[in-house]
């Protein structure tokens, strides 16, 4: 009985402490829904679709508001103006990495994704320099992607125009690009070691897309072998799943919209023909294909609330005081699906990136790779892969759906950390 009383007293004290702490913090932070003791606002959110929950809350609390994941406050930025102000105009202040518990459990604050402060700057500089030395941004990496595109085409031919799920094949291509950069070697698509590597990365993304709420502070670490190993892991994780998921989603959208596929293939036929391998120089003469790739990334909204940032010092942001170390979530959905910039943002339409004359139109709202100091380090590589892989596939194959296009559902099956498309089958019919 005494033990029960002691437990009740301890729990009561913990709840009171939590209420006092949250009340004192909330007086200075942006407004937001009232958090519950200990668990915060987690019950007020749809953890299967955080982005939608954030969008709904912004209607009540505006573009800058506070949520509690557990007992720690997280400031949410919604809309282009707020996101741009933080990540670009005040990029240095928002360059920290916020709480990302599952990733931190693996990385322990190492690597280019999870590190902070001086360590992050050193790792990012080392990472970019090394990748450039291995060919990123040069003709040599384009040659590797072209070679891999040819291997991808041959693998797709082996399906003999029969219905197939393209998930594993599409994942192998970007993985081999990272392998060719880091190991100077690619793998056969049926290599058991290679397939095991692919399986593990796929499982990791599934875990990361589930609800997350443990808490831990990062610590600055030195440039060590552990840190370099985690950096390599980051390169594989960022370079495989994001690109392969985008490719998989792209083919699903092309099945859903055969009129878009037809326009893209007409441009490919006119500019490149059937036999020459596509190259990046072709993009300058292919505004529709360029717009298509951008629209795929805009529409699928791969990282709805971005990787969490953190402020590196006490700052004043829009008349609110945000303490050093506070986690910041930036809603990329609110930027990529802004109706002021993109007419009918919920509709897949490459015309969003074309002007009235059919020329490619750049947009500051295109933040598929985030923005500012911690924008994706592999953006250039990813852009090259997406353009060359998709163009080569459309050059060599007619895409045939196994169901009527109007019955294809493009709604993501998971919309947590990453938007994951539903599984589907299609036929690759050689042209």
C-alpha positions as CSV (number, residue, x, y, z in Angstrom):
1,X,0.0,0.0,0.0
2,X,2.8,2.4,0.9
3,X,4.5,1.6,-2.4
4,X,1.3,2.6,-4.3
5,X,1.0,5.8,-2.4
6,X,4.6,6.6,-3.1
7,X,4.1,5.9,-6.8
8,X,1.0,8.1,-7.0
9,X,2.9,10.9,-5.2
10,X,5.8,10.6,-7.6
11,X,3.5,10.6,-10.6
12,X,1.7,13.6,-9.3
13,X,4.9,15.5,-8.7
14,X,6.1,14.6,-12.2
15,X,2.8,15.9,-13.7
16,X,3.0,19.1,-11.8
17,X,6.6,19.6,-12.8
18,X,5.7,19.0,-16.4
19,X,2.8,21.5,-16.2
20,X,5.0,24.2,-14.6
21,X,7.8,23.7,-17.1
22,X,5.4,23.8,-20.1
23,X,3.6,26.8,-18.8
24,X,6.8,28.8,-18.2
25,X,8.1,27.9,-21.7
26,X,4.9,28.5,-23.5
27,X,4.8,32.1,-22.3
28,X,7.7,33.0,-24.5
29,X,7.3,30.6,-27.4
30,X,4.8,30.9,-30.3
31,X,1.2,29.9,-29.6
32,X,-0.1,26.4,-30.0
33,X,-2.6,23.8,-28.7
34,X,-2.5,23.1,-25.0
35,X,-0.2,20.1,-24.4
36,X,-1.0,17.3,-22.0
37,X,1.4,16.6,-19.1
38,X,4.4,14.3,-20.1
39,X,3.0,13.3,-23.5
40,X,2.5,16.8,-24.9
41,X,0.4,17.1,-28.1
42,X,0.9,13.6,-29.5
43,X,-2.7,12.6,-29.0
44,X,-3.9,15.7,-30.9
45,X,-1.9,14.7,-34.0
46,X,-2.5,12.1,-36.7
47,X,0.9,10.4,-36.5
48,X,0.2,8.6,-39.8
49,X,-0.1,12.0,-41.5
50,X,1.8,14.7,-39.5
51,X,1.8,17.0,-42.5
52,X,-2.0,17.2,-42.6
53,X,-2.2,17.7,-38.9
54,X,0.3,20.6,-39.2
55,X,-1.7,22.1,-42.0
56,X,-4.9,22.0,-40.0
57,X,-3.3,23.5,-36.9
58,X,-1.8,26.4,-38.9
59,X,-5.4,27.5,-39.8
60,X,-5.9,28.1,-36.1
61,X,-2.5,29.2,-34.9
62,X,-1.0,30.8,-38.0
63,X,2.3,30.1,-39.8
64,X,4.5,29.9,-36.6
65,X,3.2,27.7,-33.7
66,X,4.5,25.4,-31.0
67,X,3.8,21.6,-30.6
68,X,5.1,19.4,-27.8
69,X,6.4,15.9,-28.6
70,X,6.7,14.6,-25.1
71,X,7.9,17.4,-22.8
72,X,10.1,19.2,-25.3
73,X,8.7,22.1,-27.4
74,X,8.9,22.0,-31.2
75,X,8.3,25.2,-33.3
76,X,6.5,24.5,-36.5
77,X,6.9,26.8,-39.6
78,X,4.1,26.6,-42.2
79,X,4.1,28.4,-45.5
80,X,6.7,29.7,-47.9
81,X,7.4,33.0,-46.2
82,X,8.0,31.5,-42.8
83,X,10.1,28.6,-44.2
84,X,12.2,31.0,-46.4
85,X,12.7,33.4,-43.6
86,X,14.1,30.7,-41.4
87,X,16.1,28.4,-43.7
88,X,17.4,31.1,-46.1
89,X,17.3,34.6,-44.6
90,X,18.3,33.3,-41.2
91,X,20.0,30.1,-42.4
92,X,22.9,30.2,-40.0
93,X,20.6,30.5,-36.9
94,X,18.5,27.6,-38.1
95,X,21.4,25.3,-39.2
96,X,21.2,23.0,-36.2
97,X,19.8,19.4,-36.4
98,X,16.8,19.0,-34.2
99,X,15.6,15.9,-32.3
100,X,15.3,12.9,-34.6
101,X,15.4,10.0,-32.1
102,X,15.4,6.9,-34.3
103,X,18.2,8.3,-36.5
104,X,20.2,9.4,-33.4
105,X,19.9,5.9,-32.0
106,X,21.9,4.6,-35.0
107,X,24.2,7.6,-35.6
108,X,24.8,8.7,-32.0
109,X,25.3,12.3,-33.4
110,X,27.8,11.2,-36.1
111,X,27.5,11.7,-39.8
112,X,26.4,14.4,-42.1
113,X,22.7,14.1,-41.3
114,X,22.7,14.0,-37.5
115,X,25.8,16.0,-36.4
116,X,25.8,19.6,-35.2
117,X,28.0,22.6,-34.9
118,X,31.6,22.6,-36.0
119,X,31.5,18.8,-36.4
120,X,28.7,19.0,-39.0
121,X,30.5,21.7,-40.9
122,X,33.6,19.6,-41.1
123,X,31.8,16.5,-42.1
124,X,29.7,18.2,-44.7
125,X,32.8,19.9,-46.2
126,X,34.7,16.6,-46.2
127,X,31.7,14.8,-47.7
128,X,31.2,17.3,-50.6
129,X,34.9,17.5,-51.3
130,X,35.3,13.7,-51.4
131,X,32.2,13.2,-53.6
132,X,33.6,15.8,-56.0
133,X,36.9,14.0,-56.1
134,X,35.0,10.8,-56.9
135,X,33.2,12.5,-59.8
136,X,30.1,14.1,-58.5
137,X,29.3,17.2,-60.6
138,X,31.7,16.0,-63.4
139,X,31.3,14.3,-66.7
140,X,32.6,11.0,-65.1
141,X,29.5,10.7,-62.9
142,X,27.2,11.4,-65.8
143,X,28.9,8.5,-67.7
144,X,28.3,6.2,-64.7
145,X,24.6,7.1,-64.6
146,X,24.3,6.6,-68.3
147,X,25.9,3.2,-67.9
148,X,23.6,2.3,-65.0
149,X,20.6,3.5,-67.0
150,X,21.5,1.0,-69.8
151,X,21.9,-1.8,-67.2
152,X,18.5,-0.8,-65.8
153,X,16.9,-1.0,-69.2
154,X,18.3,-4.5,-69.8
155,X,17.0,-5.6,-66.4
156,X,13.5,-4.2,-67.3
157,X,13.7,-6.1,-70.6
158,X,14.0,-9.3,-68.7
159,X,10.5,-8.9,-67.4
160,X,9.4,-9.8,-71.0
161,X,6.6,-7.2,-70.9
162,X,4.9,-9.2,-68.1
163,X,3.3,-7.4,-65.1
164,X,5.9,-6.7,-62.5
165,X,6.4,-4.7,-59.3
166,X,9.3,-2.3,-60.2
167,X,10.3,-1.5,-56.5
168,X,13.4,-3.6,-56.2
169,X,14.7,-3.0,-59.7
170,X,14.3,0.8,-59.4
171,X,16.1,0.7,-56.0
172,X,19.1,-1.1,-57.5
173,X,20.0,1.6,-60.0
174,X,20.6,4.6,-57.5
175,X,22.2,2.2,-55.1
176,X,24.7,1.2,-57.7
177,X,25.5,4.8,-58.4
178,X,26.5,5.3,-54.7
179,X,28.5,2.1,-54.8
180,X,30.3,3.2,-57.9
181,X,31.2,6.5,-56.2
182,X,32.3,5.1,-52.8
183,X,33.6,1.6,-53.8
184,X,34.5,2.3,-57.4
185,X,32.4,-0.7,-58.3
186,X,28.8,-1.6,-59.2
187,X,26.9,-4.8,-58.4
188,X,24.8,-7.2,-60.5
189,X,21.2,-6.7,-59.7
190,X,20.9,-10.3,-58.5
191,X,24.0,-10.3,-56.3
192,X,22.9,-11.6,-52.8
193,X,25.1,-9.2,-50.9
194,X,23.7,-6.3,-52.9
195,X,20.1,-7.5,-52.4
196,X,20.6,-7.9,-48.6
197,X,22.0,-4.3,-48.5
198,X,18.9,-3.1,-50.4
199,X,16.5,-5.0,-48.1
200,X,18.1,-3.4,-44.9
201,X,17.8,0.1,-46.3
202,X,14.2,-0.5,-47.2
203,X,13.4,-1.7,-43.7
204,X,15.2,1.3,-42.2
205,X,12.9,3.7,-44.2
206,X,9.8,1.8,-43.0
207,X,10.9,2.3,-39.4
208,X,11.7,6.0,-40.0
209,X,8.2,6.5,-41.5
210,X,6.6,5.3,-38.3
211,X,5.7,7.6,-35.3
212,X,8.7,8.8,-33.4
213,X,9.0,10.4,-29.9
214,X,12.1,9.4,-27.9
215,X,14.4,12.3,-26.9
216,X,18.1,12.8,-26.8
217,X,20.5,15.8,-27.2
218,X,23.2,15.6,-29.8
219,X,26.9,16.2,-28.8
220,X,29.7,17.6,-30.9
221,X,32.1,14.8,-31.8
222,X,35.5,14.7,-33.5
223,X,36.1,13.5,-37.1
224,X,36.5,9.8,-36.3
225,X,36.2,6.5,-38.1
226,X,32.8,6.1,-36.5
227,X,31.7,9.4,-37.8
228,X,33.0,8.7,-41.3
229,X,31.2,5.3,-41.3
230,X,27.9,6.9,-40.4
231,X,28.5,9.5,-43.1
232,X,28.8,6.7,-45.7
233,X,25.6,5.2,-44.2
234,X,24.0,8.6,-44.6
235,X,25.0,8.7,-48.3
236,X,23.5,5.3,-48.9
237,X,20.3,6.1,-47.0
238,X,19.8,9.5,-48.7
239,X,21.1,8.4,-52.1
240,X,19.1,5.2,-52.5
241,X,15.6,5.4,-50.9
242,X,14.8,9.0,-51.8
243,X,15.7,8.6,-55.4
244,X,14.2,5.1,-55.9
245,X,11.0,6.1,-54.1
246,X,10.7,9.1,-56.4
247,X,11.3,7.0,-59.5
248,X,8.7,4.5,-58.3
249,X,6.2,7.3,-57.7
250,X,7.0,8.9,-61.0
251,X,6.1,5.7,-63.0
252,X,2.9,5.4,-61.0
253,X,1.9,9.0,-61.9
254,X,2.8,8.4,-65.6
255,X,0.5,5.3,-65.6
256,X,-2.2,7.5,-64.1
257,X,-1.7,10.2,-66.6
258,X,-1.0,8.7,-70.1
259,X,-1.4,12.1,-71.7
260,X,1.7,13.3,-69.8
261,X,3.6,10.2,-70.8
262,X,2.8,10.7,-74.4
263,X,4.0,14.4,-74.4
264,X,7.2,13.4,-72.7
265,X,7.9,10.6,-75.2
266,X,7.2,12.8,-78.1
267,X,9.8,15.3,-76.8
268,X,12.3,12.5,-76.2
269,X,11.7,11.1,-79.8
270,X,12.2,14.6,-81.3
271,X,15.3,15.6,-79.3
272,X,17.1,12.4,-78.7
273,X,15.6,9.7,-80.9
274,X,15.5,5.9,-80.0
275,X,19.1,4.9,-80.1
276,X,21.4,7.6,-78.5
277,X,21.7,7.6,-74.7
278,X,20.2,10.7,-73.1
279,X,22.6,13.1,-71.6
280,X,22.3,16.1,-69.3
281,X,22.9,18.5,-72.1
282,X,19.6,17.3,-73.6
283,X,17.7,18.8,-70.7
284,X,18.4,22.3,-72.1
285,X,16.3,21.3,-75.1
286,X,13.6,19.3,-73.2
287,X,11.5,21.8,-71.1
288,X,8.6,19.3,-70.8
289,X,10.7,16.5,-69.4
290,X,12.5,18.9,-67.1
291,X,9.1,20.2,-65.9
292,X,7.8,16.6,-65.5
293,X,10.7,15.6,-63.2
294,X,10.1,18.8,-61.1
295,X,6.4,18.2,-60.9
296,X,6.9,14.6,-59.7
297,X,9.0,15.9,-56.9
298,X,6.6,18.7,-56.1
299,X,3.5,16.6,-56.2
300,X,4.7,13.6,-54.2
301,X,6.1,15.8,-51.4
302,X,8.6,13.1,-50.4
303,X,9.7,14.7,-47.0
304,X,6.5,16.4,-45.9
305,X,7.9,18.1,-42.7
306,X,11.6,17.9,-43.7
307,X,14.3,16.7,-41.4
308,X,14.1,18.5,-38.1
309,X,16.2,21.7,-37.7
310,X,17.2,23.4,-34.5
311,X,18.2,27.0,-33.6
312,X,21.9,27.2,-32.7
313,X,21.4,30.3,-30.4
314,X,18.7,32.1,-28.6
315,X,16.9,34.1,-31.4
316,X,14.0,36.4,-31.9
317,X,11.7,35.2,-34.7
318,X,8.6,37.2,-35.6
319,X,8.5,38.7,-32.1
320,X,8.8,35.3,-30.5
321,X,11.8,34.2,-28.4
322,X,13.0,30.8,-29.4
323,X,15.7,29.3,-27.0
324,X,18.9,27.7,-28.3
325,X,18.5,24.1,-29.2
326,X,14.7,24.2,-29.8
327,X,13.7,21.8,-32.6
328,X,12.2,23.3,-35.7
329,X,9.9,21.6,-38.1
330,X,9.4,23.2,-41.5
331,X,6.4,22.1,-43.5
332,X,7.7,21.5,-47.1
333,X,4.1,20.5,-48.0
334,X,2.9,24.0,-47.4
335,X,5.5,25.3,-49.8
336,X,5.3,22.7,-52.5
337,X,1.5,22.8,-52.5
338,X,1.1,26.5,-52.2
339,X,-1.9,27.5,-54.3
340,X,-0.6,31.1,-54.8
341,X,2.4,29.7,-56.7
342,X,1.0,26.5,-58.2
343,X,-2.5,26.6,-59.7
344,X,-4.4,23.4,-58.6
345,X,-1.5,22.2,-56.4
346,X,-3.3,18.9,-55.6
347,X,-3.3,18.0,-59.3
348,X,-0.4,16.4,-61.1
349,X,0.5,18.8,-63.9
350,X,3.9,19.5,-65.4
351,X,2.4,22.8,-66.6
352,X,3.2,24.1,-63.1
353,X,6.8,24.5,-64.3
354,X,6.1,25.8,-67.8
355,X,5.4,29.3,-68.9
356,X,2.9,30.3,-71.6
357,X,5.4,29.7,-74.3
358,X,6.2,26.2,-73.1
359,X,9.6,27.1,-71.7
360,X,10.7,25.7,-68.3
361,X,9.8,28.0,-65.5
362,X,11.9,28.0,-62.3
363,X,10.2,28.5,-58.9
364,X,11.6,29.6,-55.6
365,X,8.9,27.4,-54.0
366,X,10.5,24.3,-55.3
367,X,12.1,23.0,-52.0
368,X,12.0,19.3,-52.7
369,X,15.6,19.2,-51.5
370,X,14.9,21.6,-48.6
371,X,16.8,24.9,-48.6
372,X,19.5,26.9,-46.9
373,X,22.5,25.6,-45.0
374,X,21.3,22.1,-44.5
375,X,19.8,21.5,-48.0
376,X,20.4,18.0,-49.4
377,X,24.2,17.6,-50.1
378,X,23.4,15.2,-52.9
379,X,20.9,17.4,-54.8
380,X,23.0,17.6,-57.9
381,X,23.5,13.9,-58.1
382,X,19.8,13.2,-57.5
383,X,18.7,15.7,-60.2
384,X,21.0,14.0,-62.7
385,X,19.8,10.5,-61.8
386,X,16.1,11.3,-61.9
387,X,16.4,13.0,-65.3
388,X,18.6,10.4,-67.0
389,X,16.8,7.3,-65.5
390,X,13.3,8.5,-66.3
391,X,14.2,9.8,-69.8
392,X,16.0,6.5,-70.6
393,X,13.0,4.4,-69.4
394,X,10.5,6.4,-71.5
395,X,12.9,6.3,-74.5
396,X,13.0,2.5,-74.4
397,X,9.5,1.4,-73.1
398,X,5.8,1.9,-73.3
399,X,4.4,1.8,-69.8
400,X,1.3,-0.3,-69.6
401,X,-0.9,-0.4,-66.5
402,X,-2.6,-3.6,-65.4
403,X,-5.7,-1.7,-64.4
404,X,-7.6,1.2,-66.0
405,X,-5.7,4.4,-65.4
406,X,-8.7,6.1,-63.8
407,X,-8.7,3.4,-61.1
408,X,-5.1,4.0,-60.1
409,X,-4.8,5.4,-56.6
410,X,-1.7,7.5,-56.1
411,X,-2.3,8.3,-52.4
412,X,0.7,7.4,-50.3
413,X,0.3,4.4,-48.1
414,X,2.6,6.0,-45.5
415,X,3.0,9.7,-45.0
416,X,5.1,10.1,-41.9
417,X,8.8,10.9,-42.4
418,X,8.7,9.8,-46.1
419,X,5.7,9.7,-48.4
420,X,5.7,6.1,-49.7
421,X,3.6,5.2,-52.8
422,X,1.3,2.2,-52.9
423,X,2.7,-1.0,-54.4
424,X,1.6,-1.6,-58.0
425,X,2.4,-3.6,-61.1
426,X,3.0,-2.5,-64.7
427,X,4.3,-3.9,-68.0
428,X,7.5,-2.5,-69.6
429,X,6.8,-3.0,-73.4
430,X,9.9,-2.4,-75.5
431,X,9.6,0.3,-78.2
